[in-house]
Amino acid sequence: MQIVVNGVAQEIIPECTVFQLLEDEAVTLKAAVVELNGRILKQEQWQSTVIHPGDSLEILVFLGGG
């Protein structure tokens, strides 16, 4: 199934949740923000939100520094 992640087409397994995608991509969950089709998802929604063909996700990960 094809979706778009941060502007790049990507193949994922059917019935994949946002949480599964983030884990597969080794995203630091506590520092991430996810936008699905232009809407920010709360972290509580990640495990129950199934990604559908053609969906567009933007994944932002905040980095500390100084």
GROMACS elastic network, one bead per residue, 0.5 to 0.9 nm:
[ bonds ]
;  ai    aj funct       b0    kb
    1    10     6  0.82020   500
    1    11     6  0.53872   500
    1    12     6  0.54307   500
    1    13     6  0.61323   500
    1    14     6  0.60436   500
    1    52     6  0.79038   500
    1    53     6  0.56422   500
    1    54     6  0.81657   500
    2     9     6  0.66428   500
    2    10     6  0.55721   500
    2    12     6  0.63550   500
    2    13     6  0.87691   500
    2    52     6  0.84570   500
    2    53     6  0.55408   500
    2    54     6  0.61067   500
    2    55     6  0.81243   500
    3     8     6  0.82694   500
    3     9     6  0.57200   500
    3    10     6  0.54305   500
    3    11     6  0.64117   500
    3    12     6  0.74054   500
    3    51     6  0.82229   500
    3    52     6  0.75814   500
    3    53     6  0.57113   500
    3    55     6  0.51866   500
    3    56     6  0.59807   500
    3    57     6  0.78877   500
    4     7     6  0.57178   500
    4     8     6  0.52244   500
    4    10     6  0.57809   500
    4    11     6  0.85616   500
    4    54     6  0.69434   500
    4    55     6  0.63731   500
    4    57     6  0.61308   500
    4    58     6  0.83498   500
    5     8     6  0.52770   500
    5     9     6  0.63887   500
    5    10     6  0.66510   500
    5    55     6  0.85829   500
    5    56     6  0.59972   500
    5    58     6  0.57978   500
    5    59     6  0.72926   500
    6     9     6  0.85136   500
    6    56     6  0.77692   500
    6    57     6  0.61871   500
    6    59     6  0.64293   500
    6    60     6  0.86889   500
    7    56     6  0.78367   500
    7    57     6  0.80921   500
    7    58     6  0.76537   500
    9    56     6  0.89651   500
   12    15     6  0.88727   500
   12    16     6  0.70663   500
   12    21     6  0.79541   500
   13    16     6  0.57754   500
   14    17     6  0.89923   500
   14    50     6  0.88602   500
   14    51     6  0.80150   500
   14    52     6  0.77897   500
   14    53     6  0.83655   500
   15    50     6  0.58771   500
   15    51     6  0.66376   500
   15    52     6  0.74978   500
   16    19     6  0.81894   500
   16    20     6  0.61741   500
   16    21     6  0.67397   500
   16    49     6  0.85052   500
   16    50     6  0.56952   500
   16    51     6  0.57964   500
   16    52     6  0.81892   500
   17    20     6  0.51706   500
   17    21     6  0.63287   500
   17    22     6  0.87079   500
   17    46     6  0.67562   500
   17    47     6  0.59771   500
   17    48     6  0.66215   500
   17    49     6  0.53971   500
   17    51     6  0.56059   500
   18    21     6  0.51593   500
   18    22     6  0.62590   500
   18    23     6  0.86975   500
   18    34     6  0.84271   500
   18    36     6  0.89631   500
   18    45     6  0.83700   500
   18    47     6  0.63528   500
   18    48     6  0.78683   500
   18    49     6  0.59645   500
   18    50     6  0.64343   500
   18    51     6  0.64869   500
   19    22     6  0.51944   500
   19    23     6  0.62423   500
   19    24     6  0.86343   500
   19    29     6  0.86602   500
   19    43     6  0.86745   500
   19    45     6  0.86447   500
   19    47     6  0.50128   500
   19    48     6  0.81463   500
   19    49     6  0.80203   500
   19    50     6  0.89955   500
   20    23     6  0.51075   500
   20    24     6  0.60690   500
   20    25     6  0.85697   500
   20    46     6  0.84210   500
   20    47     6  0.74796   500
   21    24     6  0.50495   500
   21    25     6  0.61605   500
   21    26     6  0.85706   500
   21    27     6  0.87564   500
   21    51     6  0.89954   500
   22    25     6  0.51000   500
   22    26     6  0.61115   500
   22    27     6  0.52517   500
   22    28     6  0.80431   500
   22    29     6  0.73380   500
   22    59     6  0.86616   500
   23    27     6  0.60881   500
   23    28     6  0.83010   500
   23    29     6  0.80574   500
   24    27     6  0.78253   500
   26    29     6  0.84828   500
   27    30     6  0.88417   500
   27    31     6  0.83459   500
   27    32     6  0.72449   500
   27    59     6  0.88510   500
   27    61     6  0.75500   500
   28    31     6  0.56825   500
   28    32     6  0.63446   500
   28    61     6  0.71993   500
   28    62     6  0.89987   500
   29    32     6  0.52556   500
   29    33     6  0.83178   500
   29    43     6  0.85361   500
   29    61     6  0.83038   500
   30    33     6  0.86568   500
   30    43     6  0.88102   500
   30    61     6  0.87577   500
   31    60     6  0.81882   500
   31    61     6  0.54062   500
   31    62     6  0.53271   500
   31    63     6  0.74292   500
   32    43     6  0.87306   500
   32    59     6  0.68193   500
   32    60     6  0.55210   500
   32    62     6  0.64195   500
   33    40     6  0.74678   500
   33    41     6  0.75720   500
   33    42     6  0.80470   500
   33    43     6  0.79261   500
   33    58     6  0.81854   500
   33    59     6  0.59049   500
   33    60     6  0.51754   500
   33    61     6  0.64651   500
   33    62     6  0.82793   500
   34    39     6  0.83612   500
   34    40     6  0.58743   500
   34    41     6  0.57518   500
   34    42     6  0.78398   500
   34    43     6  0.82073   500
   34    46     6  0.86430   500
   34    57     6  0.68546   500
   34    58     6  0.58166   500
   34    60     6  0.64692   500
   34    61     6  0.88778   500
   35    38     6  0.57822   500
   35    39     6  0.51523   500
   35    41     6  0.58720   500
   35    56     6  0.81601   500
   35    57     6  0.55132   500
   35    58     6  0.50488   500
   35    59     6  0.65276   500
   35    60     6  0.84739   500
   36    39     6  0.52184   500
   36    40     6  0.63045   500
   36    41     6  0.67944   500
   36    51     6  0.86813   500
   36    55     6  0.71133   500
   36    56     6  0.58735   500
   36    58     6  0.66756   500
   36    59     6  0.88242   500
   37    40     6  0.84723   500
   37    55     6  0.62010   500
   37    56     6  0.51061   500
   37    57     6  0.62213   500
   37    58     6  0.83353   500
   38    56     6  0.79129   500
   38    57     6  0.79306   500
   38    58     6  0.83478   500
   41    44     6  0.81029   500
   41    45     6  0.63105   500
   41    46     6  0.71013   500
   41    49     6  0.88777   500
   42    45     6  0.54425   500
   42    46     6  0.70530   500
   43    46     6  0.53742   500
   43    47     6  0.81618   500
   44    47     6  0.71052   500
   44    48     6  0.81397   500
   45    48     6  0.55036   500
   45    49     6  0.59014   500
   46    49     6  0.53789   500
   46    50     6  0.82954   500
   47    50     6  0.79496   500
   51    54     6  0.87067   500
   51    55     6  0.65679   500
   51    56     6  0.89438   500
   52    55     6  0.56314   500
   53    56     6  0.89714   500
